[in-house]
Amino acid sequence: MNFRERLLQLATDLLPLSDGTTWYAFGSILRAPTPAHDVDLLIVTDTVEKGIQLRAAILEAPFPIPIDLVTMTEEEATELEFVSRTGAEQVFPPHQVPVASDAWI
């Protein structure tokens, strides 16, 4: 199971808490030819409170490498243009069309 699949599984395991959120991976996990040492993850939520709850749940969840988590509301992510500026790729909910780096390590 690659990291994209593991993140998707984590988001699914956290339902219904993760419902209505969008998860993006960014950083070296998308580009590195060698195994990543952490996963940079952005979770976009509708409220700050949901981001806090997800952060707590993710900290307790088992994952094979550390997750460097950023949470933002939809307004913050839009204002900062975070996804486009970082080249982030959506993980959850899953896209129907594969993206360029679908074969993450």
VOLUM-590338 format. One record per residue (C-alpha): chain; x, y, z; residue in three letters. Coordinates in nm, 3 decimals, padded with zeros to 5 digits. Each point is the difference from the previous one (the first is absolute). Last residue first. Layout:
residues N
+------+---------+---------+---------+------+
| fipa |       u |       v |       w | zaro |
+------+---------+---------+---------+------+
|    A |       X |       Y |       Z |  ala |
...
+------+---------+---------+---------+------+
This chain:
residues 105
+------+---------+---------+---------+------+
| fipa |       u |       v |       w | zaro |
+------+---------+---------+---------+------+
|    A |  00.625 |  00.548 | -00.277 |  ile |
|    A | -00.249 |  00.218 | -00.176 |  trp |
|    A | -00.132 | -00.156 | -00.319 |  ala |
|    A | -00.274 |  00.248 | -00.080 |  asp |
|    A |  00.252 |  00.276 | -00.070 |  ser |
|    A | -00.166 |  00.131 | -00.315 |  ala |
|    A | -00.359 | -00.021 |  00.123 |  val |
|    A | -00.247 | -00.282 | -00.059 |  pro |
|    A | -00.355 |  00.104 | -00.099 |  val |
|    A | -00.283 | -00.098 |  00.237 |  gln |
|    A |  00.147 |  00.218 |  00.270 |  his |
|    A | -00.004 | -00.128 |  00.357 |  pro |
|    A | -00.168 |  00.197 |  00.276 |  pro |
|    A |  00.261 |  00.019 |  00.120 |  phe |
|    A |  00.349 | -00.005 | -00.152 |  val |
|    A |  00.014 |  00.328 | -00.190 |  gln |
|    A |  00.341 |  00.098 | -00.129 |  glu |
|    A |  00.194 |  00.301 |  00.125 |  ala |
|    A |  00.208 |  00.201 | -00.244 |  gly |
|    A |  00.101 |  00.227 |  00.287 |  thr |
|    A | -00.120 |  00.330 | -00.146 |  arg |
|    A | -00.310 | -00.155 | -00.160 |  ser |
|    A | -00.117 | -00.168 |  00.319 |  val |
|    A |  00.087 |  00.288 |  00.232 |  phe |
|    A | -00.172 |  00.277 | -00.194 |  glu |
|    A |  00.029 |  00.196 |  00.327 |  leu |
|    A | -00.352 |  00.146 | -00.028 |  glu |
|    A | -00.146 | -00.327 | -00.127 |  thr |
|    A |  00.161 | -00.212 |  00.272 |  ala |
|    A | -00.106 |  00.251 |  00.265 |  glu |
|    A | -00.361 |  00.012 | -00.122 |  glu |
|    A | -00.029 | -00.379 | -00.016 |  glu |
|    A |  00.122 | -00.021 |  00.357 |  thr |
|    A |  00.353 | -00.112 |  00.054 |  met |
|    A |  00.178 | -00.295 |  00.158 |  thr |
|    A |  00.369 | -00.077 | -00.042 |  val |
|    A |  00.132 | -00.338 |  00.106 |  leu |
|    A |  00.357 | -00.131 | -00.016 |  asp |
|    A | -00.079 | -00.371 |  00.014 |  ile |
|    A |  00.272 | -00.224 |  00.139 |  pro |
|    A |  00.066 | -00.336 | -00.169 |  ile |
|    A | -00.174 | -00.341 |  00.016 |  pro |
|    A | -00.336 |  00.138 |  00.122 |  phe |
|    A | -00.193 | -00.103 |  00.310 |  pro |
|    A | -00.270 |  00.248 |  00.099 |  ala |
|    A |  00.030 |  00.196 |  00.325 |  glu |
|    A |  00.145 |  00.315 | -00.157 |  leu |
|    A | -00.256 | -00.035 | -00.279 |  ile |
|    A | -00.293 |  00.016 |  00.245 |  ala |
|    A |  00.134 |  00.311 |  00.174 |  ala |
|    A |  00.065 |  00.177 | -00.330 |  arg |
|    A | -00.347 | -00.098 | -00.124 |  leu |
|    A | -00.166 |  00.156 |  00.304 |  gln |
|    A |  00.199 |  00.323 | -00.037 |  ile |
|    A | -00.084 |  00.021 | -00.370 |  gly |
|    A | -00.368 | -00.057 |  00.078 |  lys |
|    A |  00.012 |  00.287 |  00.248 |  glu |
|    A |  00.155 |  00.237 | -00.255 |  val |
|    A | -00.305 | -00.049 | -00.220 |  thr |
|    A | -00.077 | -00.098 | -00.362 |  asp |
|    A |  00.311 | -00.211 | -00.029 |  thr |
|    A |  00.306 | -00.019 | -00.224 |  val |
|    A |  00.251 | -00.263 |  00.108 |  ile |
|    A |  00.356 |  00.057 | -00.116 |  leu |
|    A |  00.247 | -00.286 |  00.034 |  leu |
|    A |  00.378 | -00.007 | -00.023 |  asp |
|    A |  00.098 | -00.365 |  00.040 |  val |
|    A |  00.324 | -00.090 |  00.172 |  asp |
|    A |  00.331 | -00.173 | -00.060 |  his |
|    A | -00.074 | -00.067 | -00.366 |  ala |
|    A |  00.152 | -00.293 | -00.185 |  pro |
|    A |  00.234 |  00.107 | -00.281 |  thr |
|    A | -00.102 |  00.140 | -00.339 |  pro |
|    A | -00.149 |  00.298 |  00.182 |  ala |
|    A | -00.255 |  00.207 | -00.184 |  arg |
|    A | -00.347 | -00.053 |  00.146 |  leu |
|    A |  00.112 | -00.104 |  00.349 |  ile |
|    A |  00.239 |  00.296 | -00.009 |  ser |
|    A | -00.267 |  00.264 |  00.045 |  gly |
|    A | -00.374 | -00.029 | -00.029 |  phe |
|    A | -00.285 | -00.236 |  00.086 |  ala |
|    A | -00.352 |  00.138 | -00.003 |  tyr |
|    A | -00.305 | -00.099 |  00.203 |  trp |
|    A | -00.346 |  00.150 | -00.054 |  thr |
|    A | -00.258 |  00.003 |  00.277 |  thr |
|    A | -00.375 | -00.058 | -00.019 |  gly |
|    A |  00.018 | -00.332 |  00.182 |  asp |
|    A |  00.326 | -00.034 |  00.194 |  ser |
|    A | -00.180 | -00.034 |  00.334 |  leu |
|    A | -00.249 | -00.254 | -00.142 |  pro |
|    A |  00.234 | -00.165 | -00.090 |  leu |
|    A |  00.348 | -00.025 |  00.155 |  leu |
|    A |  00.070 | -00.344 | -00.147 |  asp |
|    A | -00.072 |  00.140 | -00.347 |  thr |
|    A |  00.253 |  00.280 |  00.050 |  ala |
|    A |  00.256 | -00.252 |  00.122 |  leu |
|    A | -00.069 | -00.231 | -00.295 |  gln |
|    A |  00.045 |  00.289 | -00.245 |  leu |
|    A |  00.325 |  00.087 |  00.174 |  leu |
|    A |  00.119 | -00.361 | -00.027 |  arg |
|    A | -00.098 | -00.020 | -00.367 |  glu |
|    A |  00.194 |  00.316 | -00.081 |  arg |
|    A |  00.288 | -00.131 |  00.213 |  phe |
|    A |  00.034 | -00.321 | -00.202 |  asn |
|    A | -00.152 | -00.337 |  00.103 |  met |
+------+---------+---------+---------+------+
